[in-house]
């Protein structure tokens, strides 16, 4: 098979050779072929100049395939030519099968493909061309021939020096990779006498980069879907090269799930696809988003979450006003501080929840359009006021801890999320209390009686003094209905009487009063009752003689016998009937 790149006339001569040829003849022929390759190639390029109409061996080729490393070009030879894909990436160019390219042949690689060059500038042929390029500050072509002290040696028709700082690369390793490469540069110093030529590649690269960015900015439109390479990572996002210009992929636009750090999901050199969210021509900024190319999780969650439902989730972040709980990737709800505890007032979310906590919450509301969900932590624990009446009935005794004070009383926590209020007037029966702090302290455990419960208003009234036993409580405990007791008539009005059964023990009842009381009865009614104390004390227990009591008319101050008809311990009430 003929060697690609060798003119067909030469091939015909080879194929006309006798079938049997000595090894020495084949060896000589191969040697001569290798030695004359440059001449044959030059002859071929010269014969094909009519295709392009340009000097310098430039010819037009057609891209036939593109891989990550190479661009394969058909230039009419029996073998295809190859160009490094990096050449196009660095220039911010996109290339696809069918595209036409102007190239020159540099040689053949180990795989048998022709190595091509896309240099758009020519190498000066003589000193006058160098002087002209220097004067015009024109970009010229050169070939890096080696690494020397302080920089690189470059063949631009004559030997030129390129300082390391103007090479456009960062370290010695990258400089070594330039050896043998064709580069574009500009002459910055030209001394004909000393044949001293200094060239600059960095400035040319920077100009090309600016030009590429300008062109790319003019091409990119909001809404475009672009492919790029992650160039660098930061805490707030990633910079993605989308063909000669960088776009910022903010951390919040990487995924619908919350991403703590871009490095958790991206790596430098990774190929990504993103949507152009915004192009700011003035600031030369392009904003990108990856999650915008995916379905929003809320769209799939439509109808899945209903108010009143209990769900589990993970706390993703906590703010002063509340905590965000992720129920599934991309679907979050917020628990406001007011919905965290029945028992105490939560000032900031971090007092109750920490990032990473797995919690059970209740859905309070869902706004599908705004993609918001309100959650309740305390509701998932149950409302402690739901069965308050059964748990703490009126009249029952409770025990709790003093939680806080107000001017008019103290609040006592009797259960998780349930507080009752003791008014200052219900703290002590022995003395008048001006301030609750005078007799109580925060954290003190006290016992009290339930006076009233309002479930709707979540209020409970308590009393400490009514739980302390009194003489009336003891009297009621010692007697039963039907007992006959002795008492002193204190007041009589319209058949109703107030009867003192003992010190501080008052009962009520009905009595029959004479229609026209005698003068003696009236005078006795006006007597100083305190003078009867000794007599009453003596007769309370023994009582008057039955004949004496029945013979006298009913009057105030009289000591008589009564039958107990009502004993109400809760209302502390006693009713009697005269016997």
C-alpha positions as CSV (number, residue, x, y, z in Angstrom):
1,X,0.0,0.0,0.0
2,X,1.3,3.4,-0.9
3,X,2.3,5.9,1.7
4,X,-0.3,8.6,2.4
5,X,1.0,12.0,1.4
6,X,3.2,10.7,-1.5
7,X,2.0,11.8,-4.9
8,X,0.2,9.3,-7.0
9,X,2.9,9.4,-9.8
10,X,5.4,8.3,-7.2
11,X,3.1,5.5,-6.2
12,X,2.7,4.2,-9.7
13,X,6.5,4.1,-10.1
14,X,6.7,2.0,-6.9
15,X,3.9,-0.4,-7.9
16,X,5.6,-0.9,-11.3
17,X,8.7,-2.4,-9.6
18,X,9.2,-6.2,-10.1
19,X,7.5,-8.4,-7.6
20,X,10.7,-9.9,-6.4
21,X,13.1,-7.3,-5.1
22,X,16.2,-7.9,-3.0
23,X,16.2,-6.8,0.7
24,X,18.9,-4.3,0.1
25,X,16.9,-2.7,-2.7
26,X,13.8,-2.4,-0.4
27,X,15.9,-1.0,2.4
28,X,17.5,1.6,0.1
29,X,14.2,2.5,-1.3
30,X,12.7,3.0,2.2
31,X,15.6,5.1,3.3
32,X,15.4,7.3,0.2
33,X,11.6,7.6,0.7
34,X,12.1,8.8,4.3
35,X,14.9,11.2,3.3
36,X,12.8,12.7,0.5
37,X,9.6,13.0,2.4
38,X,9.9,16.7,3.0
39,X,10.7,17.3,-0.7
40,X,7.8,15.1,-1.8
41,X,5.4,16.8,0.6
42,X,6.5,20.2,-0.6
43,X,6.0,19.1,-4.2
44,X,2.5,17.8,-3.3
45,X,1.6,21.0,-1.5
46,X,2.8,23.0,-4.4
47,X,0.7,20.8,-6.8
48,X,-2.4,21.4,-4.6
49,X,-2.1,25.2,-4.3
50,X,-4.7,25.5,-7.0
51,X,-7.2,24.2,-4.5
52,X,-6.8,27.1,-2.1
53,X,-5.1,29.8,-4.1
54,X,-2.8,30.5,-1.2
55,X,0.9,30.2,-0.9
56,X,2.7,28.5,2.0
57,X,1.1,25.1,1.5
58,X,-2.2,25.9,3.1
59,X,-5.1,23.7,1.9
60,X,-8.7,23.3,2.7
61,X,-9.9,20.3,4.6
62,X,-13.2,18.9,5.8
63,X,-13.8,17.9,9.4
64,X,-15.0,14.2,9.5
65,X,-15.0,13.4,13.2
66,X,-14.5,15.1,16.6
67,X,-13.4,13.3,19.8
68,X,-12.3,14.6,23.2
69,X,-8.7,14.7,22.1
70,X,-8.6,15.1,18.3
71,X,-10.3,16.7,15.3
72,X,-10.0,14.4,12.2
73,X,-9.8,16.3,8.9
74,X,-10.0,15.0,5.3
75,X,-7.5,16.9,3.2
76,X,-7.6,14.6,0.2
77,X,-4.7,12.4,1.2
78,X,-5.0,8.7,1.6
79,X,-4.6,9.2,5.4
80,X,-6.6,11.7,7.4
81,X,-5.0,14.6,9.2
82,X,-5.5,15.4,12.9
83,X,-5.6,18.6,14.9
84,X,-5.6,18.7,18.7
85,X,-9.1,19.5,20.1
86,X,-7.4,21.8,22.6
87,X,-6.5,24.2,19.8
88,X,-10.2,24.9,19.3
89,X,-11.1,24.9,23.0
90,X,-8.4,27.5,23.8
91,X,-9.6,29.7,21.0
92,X,-13.2,29.3,22.2
93,X,-14.3,27.8,18.8
94,X,-16.8,25.0,18.2
95,X,-16.1,22.5,15.5
96,X,-18.4,19.9,14.0
97,X,-18.3,17.3,11.2
98,X,-18.7,19.0,7.8
99,X,-16.8,22.2,8.8
100,X,-14.2,23.5,6.4
101,X,-10.7,24.4,7.8
102,X,-7.5,25.8,6.3
103,X,-4.5,23.8,7.4
104,X,-0.9,22.9,6.6
105,X,0.8,19.5,7.0
106,X,3.5,19.3,9.6
107,X,4.4,15.5,9.4
108,X,3.1,12.1,10.4
109,X,2.5,10.8,13.9
110,X,3.1,7.4,15.3
111,X,-0.4,6.3,14.6
112,X,0.0,7.1,10.9
113,X,-2.1,10.2,10.8
114,X,-0.9,13.4,9.3
115,X,-0.2,16.1,11.9
116,X,-1.8,19.4,10.8
117,X,-1.4,23.0,11.8
118,X,-4.0,25.8,11.7
119,X,-1.5,28.7,12.0
120,X,-3.3,31.7,10.6
121,X,0.0,33.7,10.3
122,X,3.1,33.0,8.3
123,X,6.7,32.8,9.5
124,X,8.8,35.6,8.2
125,X,11.1,34.5,5.4
126,X,13.9,37.1,5.8
127,X,15.2,40.0,7.9
128,X,13.2,42.6,6.1
129,X,10.0,40.6,6.8
130,X,11.0,40.6,10.5
131,X,11.5,44.4,10.4
132,X,8.2,44.9,8.8
133,X,6.4,42.7,11.3
134,X,8.2,44.6,14.2
135,X,7.1,48.0,12.8
136,X,3.5,46.9,12.3
137,X,3.4,45.0,15.6
138,X,2.1,42.1,13.6
139,X,1.5,38.6,14.9
140,X,3.9,36.1,13.4
141,X,4.3,32.4,13.6
142,X,7.2,30.7,15.3
143,X,8.2,27.2,16.5
144,X,9.5,26.6,20.0
145,X,12.8,24.8,19.6
146,X,13.9,24.4,23.3
147,X,14.0,25.7,26.8
148,X,16.8,28.0,27.7
149,X,17.9,30.0,30.7
150,X,15.1,32.5,31.5
151,X,12.8,31.4,28.8
152,X,12.4,29.7,25.4
153,X,14.2,29.6,22.1
154,X,11.8,30.2,19.2
155,X,12.5,29.9,15.5
156,X,10.8,32.8,13.7
157,X,13.0,32.6,10.6
158,X,15.9,33.5,12.9
159,X,16.5,32.4,16.4
160,X,14.5,34.5,18.9
161,X,14.3,34.6,22.6
162,X,10.9,34.4,24.5
163,X,11.2,35.4,28.2
164,X,9.5,32.9,30.5
165,X,7.2,35.7,31.9
166,X,6.0,36.3,28.3
167,X,5.5,32.7,27.4
168,X,1.9,32.5,28.6
169,X,2.5,29.5,30.8
170,X,3.0,29.3,34.5
171,X,5.8,26.8,35.3
172,X,8.7,24.9,33.8
173,X,6.6,21.8,33.1
174,X,4.2,23.7,30.9
175,X,7.2,25.4,29.2
176,X,8.6,21.9,28.3
177,X,5.3,21.1,26.7
178,X,5.7,24.0,24.3
179,X,8.8,22.6,22.7
180,X,8.1,21.6,19.2
181,X,4.8,23.5,19.2
182,X,4.0,26.3,16.7
183,X,3.0,29.5,18.5
184,X,1.7,32.9,17.7
185,X,3.8,35.8,19.0
186,X,4.8,39.4,18.4
187,X,8.3,40.9,18.1
188,X,9.0,43.2,21.0
189,X,12.7,43.8,20.3
190,X,14.7,43.7,17.1
191,X,18.4,44.5,16.9
192,X,19.7,43.8,13.4
193,X,23.4,44.5,14.4
194,X,23.4,41.9,17.2
195,X,20.7,39.8,15.5
196,X,18.8,40.0,18.9
197,X,15.2,39.2,18.5
198,X,12.8,39.0,21.5
199,X,9.2,37.8,21.1
200,X,6.1,37.8,23.3
201,X,3.4,35.2,23.3
202,X,1.5,36.2,26.4
203,X,0.3,39.5,25.0
204,X,-1.0,37.7,21.9
205,X,-2.9,35.2,24.0
206,X,-4.4,37.9,26.2
207,X,-5.6,39.8,23.1
208,X,-7.1,36.6,21.6
209,X,-8.7,35.8,24.9
210,X,-10.3,39.3,25.1
211,X,-11.4,38.9,21.5
212,X,-12.9,35.5,22.2
213,X,-14.7,36.8,25.2
214,X,-16.2,39.7,23.3
215,X,-17.4,37.4,20.6
216,X,-18.7,34.9,23.1
217,X,-20.6,37.5,25.1
218,X,-22.2,38.7,21.8
219,X,-23.3,35.1,21.0
220,X,-24.6,33.9,24.4
221,X,-28.3,34.6,25.1
222,X,-30.4,34.1,28.2
223,X,-32.1,30.7,28.0
224,X,-29.4,29.1,26.0
225,X,-28.3,25.6,27.0
226,X,-24.5,25.4,27.0
227,X,-21.8,22.9,27.7
228,X,-18.7,23.8,29.6
229,X,-15.8,22.7,31.8
230,X,-15.5,23.5,35.5
231,X,-12.5,25.7,35.7
232,X,-12.4,26.5,39.5
233,X,-14.5,26.1,42.7
234,X,-15.3,28.6,45.4
235,X,-17.5,28.5,48.5
236,X,-20.2,30.4,46.7
237,X,-20.2,28.5,43.4
238,X,-18.2,27.2,40.4
239,X,-16.7,29.0,37.4
240,X,-17.4,27.2,34.2
241,X,-15.6,27.8,30.9
242,X,-18.3,27.8,28.2
243,X,-16.0,28.4,25.2
244,X,-13.5,31.1,26.0
245,X,-15.6,32.9,28.6
246,X,-16.4,32.0,32.2
247,X,-19.9,31.7,33.6
248,X,-20.7,31.6,37.3
249,X,-22.7,28.6,38.6
250,X,-23.9,29.8,42.0
251,X,-24.2,27.1,44.7
252,X,-27.9,27.7,45.0
253,X,-28.3,26.9,41.2
254,X,-26.4,23.6,41.2
255,X,-29.3,21.4,42.3
256,X,-32.8,21.6,43.7
257,X,-31.5,19.9,46.9
258,X,-29.5,22.2,49.3
259,X,-25.8,22.0,48.4
260,X,-23.5,23.0,51.3
261,X,-20.4,23.3,49.2
262,X,-19.9,23.1,45.3
263,X,-16.9,20.7,46.0
264,X,-19.4,18.2,47.3
265,X,-21.0,17.7,43.9
266,X,-18.5,19.2,41.3
267,X,-14.8,18.8,40.5
268,X,-12.4,20.8,38.4
269,X,-12.3,19.6,34.8
270,X,-15.7,18.1,35.0
271,X,-17.9,18.6,31.9
272,X,-21.3,20.0,32.8
273,X,-24.4,21.2,30.9
274,X,-26.2,24.4,32.2
275,X,-28.7,26.9,31.3
276,X,-27.8,30.6,30.8
277,X,-29.8,32.5,33.5
278,X,-28.5,36.0,32.9
279,X,-26.0,37.9,30.7
280,X,-24.8,41.2,32.1
281,X,-22.9,42.8,29.2
282,X,-21.8,45.8,31.2
283,X,-20.3,43.8,34.0
284,X,-19.2,41.0,31.7
285,X,-20.9,38.4,33.8
286,X,-22.8,35.3,32.8
287,X,-25.0,33.4,35.4
288,X,-25.5,29.7,34.9
289,X,-27.9,27.2,36.4
290,X,-27.8,23.4,36.3
291,X,-30.9,22.7,38.3
292,X,-33.0,24.6,35.8
293,X,-32.5,21.8,33.4
294,X,-34.2,19.4,35.8
295,X,-37.8,19.1,36.8
296,X,-38.6,21.0,40.0
297,X,-39.3,18.6,42.8
298,X,-42.4,20.6,43.8
299,X,-44.0,19.7,40.5
300,X,-43.8,16.0,41.3
301,X,-45.0,16.7,44.9
302,X,-48.2,18.3,43.8
303,X,-51.1,16.9,45.9
304,X,-48.7,14.7,47.9
305,X,-48.6,16.8,51.0
306,X,-51.8,17.8,52.7
307,X,-52.5,20.1,55.7
308,X,-53.0,18.1,58.9
309,X,-50.7,15.2,57.8
310,X,-47.7,14.1,60.0
311,X,-44.4,13.8,58.1
312,X,-40.7,13.3,58.9
313,X,-37.8,15.4,57.7
314,X,-34.3,16.7,58.3
315,X,-33.4,20.1,59.5
316,X,-31.3,21.8,56.8
317,X,-30.8,25.2,58.3
318,X,-31.9,27.3,61.3
319,X,-32.6,31.0,61.4
320,X,-33.8,33.2,64.3
321,X,-37.4,33.2,63.0
322,X,-37.6,29.4,62.3
323,X,-36.1,26.2,60.9
324,X,-36.2,24.7,57.5
325,X,-37.0,21.0,57.3
326,X,-36.4,19.0,54.1
327,X,-39.2,16.4,53.5
328,X,-37.6,15.1,50.3
329,X,-34.9,16.4,48.0
330,X,-35.9,19.9,46.9
331,X,-39.1,20.1,49.0
332,X,-38.7,22.0,52.2
333,X,-41.1,23.5,54.8
334,X,-40.5,26.0,57.5
335,X,-41.3,25.6,61.2
336,X,-41.8,29.1,62.8
337,X,-40.5,29.6,66.3
338,X,-44.1,30.1,67.5
339,X,-44.9,26.5,66.4
340,X,-42.1,24.8,68.2
341,X,-43.2,24.4,71.8
342,X,-46.4,24.4,73.8
343,X,-44.5,24.9,77.0
344,X,-42.2,27.8,76.5
345,X,-41.6,30.8,74.3
346,X,-38.8,30.0,71.8
347,X,-36.8,33.1,71.0
348,X,-34.7,31.5,68.2
349,X,-34.9,28.2,66.3
350,X,-31.5,27.0,67.3
351,X,-32.7,26.8,70.9
352,X,-34.9,23.9,69.9
353,X,-33.5,22.4,66.6
354,X,-30.0,21.8,65.1
355,X,-29.0,21.2,61.5
356,X,-29.2,17.5,60.8
357,X,-31.9,16.7,63.3
358,X,-34.6,14.3,62.1
359,X,-37.9,15.5,63.4
360,X,-41.6,14.6,63.1
361,X,-43.8,17.6,62.2
362,X,-47.3,18.4,61.2
363,X,-48.2,20.1,57.9
364,X,-50.1,23.3,58.8
365,X,-50.4,24.7,55.2
366,X,-49.2,24.2,51.6
367,X,-48.9,26.9,49.0
368,X,-48.2,25.0,45.7
369,X,-47.9,28.2,43.6
370,X,-45.3,29.8,45.8
371,X,-43.7,26.4,46.7
372,X,-44.0,27.0,50.4
373,X,-45.1,24.9,53.3
374,X,-45.6,25.8,56.9
375,X,-44.9,23.1,59.5
376,X,-45.6,22.7,63.2
377,X,-43.3,20.9,65.6
378,X,-45.5,21.2,68.7
379,X,-48.6,20.0,66.9
380,X,-46.9,16.7,66.2
381,X,-46.5,16.2,69.9
382,X,-50.3,16.7,70.5
383,X,-52.3,19.6,72.0
384,X,-52.0,19.3,75.8
385,X,-55.2,21.4,76.1
386,X,-57.3,18.9,74.1
387,X,-58.3,16.9,77.2
388,X,-57.6,19.5,79.8
389,X,-61.1,19.4,81.4
390,X,-60.9,15.6,82.0
391,X,-57.3,15.8,83.2
392,X,-57.7,18.7,85.5
393,X,-61.4,19.0,86.6
394,X,-62.7,22.0,88.5
395,X,-62.2,21.4,92.2
396,X,-59.3,19.0,91.8
397,X,-55.9,19.7,93.4
398,X,-52.8,20.1,91.2
399,X,-49.1,20.5,91.7
400,X,-46.8,22.6,89.6
401,X,-43.8,24.8,89.3
402,X,-43.9,28.6,89.4
403,X,-42.9,29.7,85.9
404,X,-43.4,33.5,85.8
405,X,-44.9,36.5,87.5
406,X,-47.1,39.4,86.7
407,X,-48.4,42.3,88.8
408,X,-51.7,40.5,89.4
409,X,-50.4,37.0,90.1
410,X,-48.2,34.0,89.3
411,X,-48.2,31.4,86.5
412,X,-47.7,27.8,87.4
413,X,-46.9,25.1,84.9
414,X,-49.0,22.1,85.9
415,X,-48.1,20.0,82.7
416,X,-46.1,20.3,79.5
417,X,-47.7,23.2,77.7
418,X,-50.3,23.9,80.4
419,X,-50.0,26.8,82.8
420,X,-52.5,28.1,85.3
421,X,-52.7,31.5,86.9
422,X,-53.0,32.1,90.7
423,X,-54.3,35.6,91.4
424,X,-52.7,37.5,94.3
425,X,-56.0,37.3,96.2
426,X,-55.9,33.4,96.0
427,X,-52.4,33.0,97.3
428,X,-52.9,33.2,101.0
429,X,-55.9,33.2,103.4
430,X,-53.9,34.4,106.3
431,X,-52.7,37.8,105.0
432,X,-53.2,40.2,102.2
433,X,-50.5,39.7,99.4
434,X,-49.5,42.8,97.4
435,X,-47.0,41.2,95.1
436,X,-46.8,37.5,94.3
437,X,-42.9,37.6,94.5
438,X,-43.3,38.4,98.2
439,X,-44.4,34.9,99.0
440,X,-43.4,32.9,95.9
441,X,-40.2,32.3,93.9
442,X,-39.6,31.1,90.3
443,X,-39.1,27.3,90.2
444,X,-40.9,26.8,93.5
445,X,-43.3,23.7,93.6
446,X,-46.7,24.6,94.9
447,X,-50.1,23.0,95.3
448,X,-53.3,24.7,94.2
449,X,-57.0,24.0,93.6
450,X,-58.5,24.3,90.1
451,X,-61.1,27.0,90.1
452,X,-61.9,27.2,86.4
453,X,-60.7,25.9,83.0
454,X,-61.3,27.6,79.6
455,X,-60.1,25.3,76.8
456,X,-60.8,27.7,74.0
457,X,-58.8,30.5,75.6
458,X,-56.3,28.1,77.0
459,X,-56.7,29.6,80.5
460,X,-56.8,28.0,83.9
461,X,-57.5,29.7,87.3
462,X,-55.9,28.3,90.4
463,X,-56.1,29.0,94.1
464,X,-53.6,28.2,96.8
465,X,-55.6,29.5,99.8
466,X,-58.6,27.4,99.0
467,X,-56.6,24.2,99.2
468,X,-55.6,25.0,102.8
469,X,-58.0,23.3,105.3
470,X,-60.2,25.8,107.4
471,X,-62.5,25.4,110.4
472,X,-65.5,25.1,108.0
473,X,-63.7,22.3,106.1
474,X,-63.1,20.4,109.3
475,X,-66.7,21.0,110.5
476,X,-68.1,19.6,107.2
477,X,-65.8,16.6,107.5
478,X,-66.9,15.8,111.0
479,X,-70.7,16.0,110.3
480,X,-73.2,14.4,108.0
481,X,-76.7,15.1,106.7
482,X,-79.4,14.8,109.5
483,X,-77.1,15.6,112.4
484,X,-78.7,17.8,115.0
485,X,-76.4,20.7,116.1
486,X,-76.6,23.8,118.2
487,X,-76.2,27.2,116.7
488,X,-76.9,30.9,117.5
489,X,-79.3,32.9,115.4
490,X,-77.4,35.9,114.0
491,X,-79.9,37.4,111.5
492,X,-83.5,36.8,110.7
493,X,-85.2,38.3,107.6
494,X,-88.3,37.1,105.7
495,X,-88.1,33.7,107.2
496,X,-84.4,33.2,106.3
497,X,-81.9,33.0,109.1
498,X,-78.2,33.1,109.4
499,X,-76.9,30.7,112.0
500,X,-73.4,30.6,113.6
501,X,-72.6,26.9,114.3
502,X,-69.1,27.7,115.6
503,X,-66.3,30.2,115.3
504,X,-66.2,31.2,111.7
505,X,-68.7,28.5,110.7
506,X,-71.9,30.1,109.2
507,X,-75.0,28.2,108.0
508,X,-78.3,29.3,106.5
509,X,-81.8,28.1,107.0
510,X,-85.5,28.9,107.2
511,X,-87.3,29.7,110.5
512,X,-90.8,30.6,111.5
513,X,-91.0,34.2,112.9
514,X,-94.0,35.4,115.1
515,X,-96.2,37.9,113.3
516,X,-96.0,40.5,116.2
517,X,-92.9,40.1,118.3
518,X,-93.2,41.1,121.9
519,X,-91.3,44.1,123.4
520,X,-89.1,41.7,125.2
521,X,-88.1,40.1,121.9
522,X,-87.3,43.4,120.3
523,X,-85.3,44.6,123.2
524,X,-83.3,41.4,123.2
525,X,-82.7,41.8,119.5
526,X,-80.9,45.1,120.3
527,X,-78.8,43.8,123.1
528,X,-75.0,43.7,122.6
529,X,-74.4,40.2,121.3
530,X,-70.8,40.1,122.5
531,X,-72.1,39.9,126.0
532,X,-73.6,36.5,125.1
533,X,-70.3,34.9,124.1
534,X,-69.8,33.1,127.3
535,X,-73.3,31.8,127.4
536,X,-73.2,30.7,123.8
537,X,-70.0,28.9,124.2
538,X,-71.4,27.0,127.1
539,X,-74.6,26.0,125.3
540,X,-73.2,25.3,121.8
541,X,-72.3,21.8,122.8
542,X,-74.9,21.0,125.4
543,X,-77.7,23.2,123.9
544,X,-80.7,24.5,125.8
545,X,-83.2,22.3,127.4
546,X,-85.8,21.1,124.9
547,X,-88.7,22.5,126.9
548,X,-87.0,25.9,127.2
549,X,-86.2,26.1,123.5
550,X,-89.6,25.2,122.3
551,X,-91.4,27.5,124.8
552,X,-89.5,30.6,123.6
553,X,-90.3,32.4,120.3
554,X,-87.5,32.6,117.7
555,X,-85.4,35.7,118.0
556,X,-81.9,37.0,117.1
557,X,-79.3,35.9,119.6
558,X,-81.2,32.8,120.6
559,X,-79.3,29.6,120.8
560,X,-81.4,26.7,119.3
561,X,-81.0,23.3,117.9
562,X,-80.8,22.7,114.2
563,X,-80.8,19.7,111.8
564,X,-78.2,19.8,109.0
565,X,-80.0,19.6,105.6
566,X,-77.1,20.3,103.2
567,X,-73.3,19.9,103.3
568,X,-71.5,21.1,100.2
569,X,-67.7,20.8,100.6
570,X,-66.8,22.2,97.2
571,X,-69.0,25.3,97.7
572,X,-68.2,25.4,101.4
573,X,-71.9,25.7,102.2
574,X,-74.1,24.4,105.1
575,X,-77.9,24.6,105.3
576,X,-79.9,23.8,108.5
577,X,-83.5,23.6,109.7
578,X,-84.8,24.6,113.1
579,X,-85.9,21.7,115.3
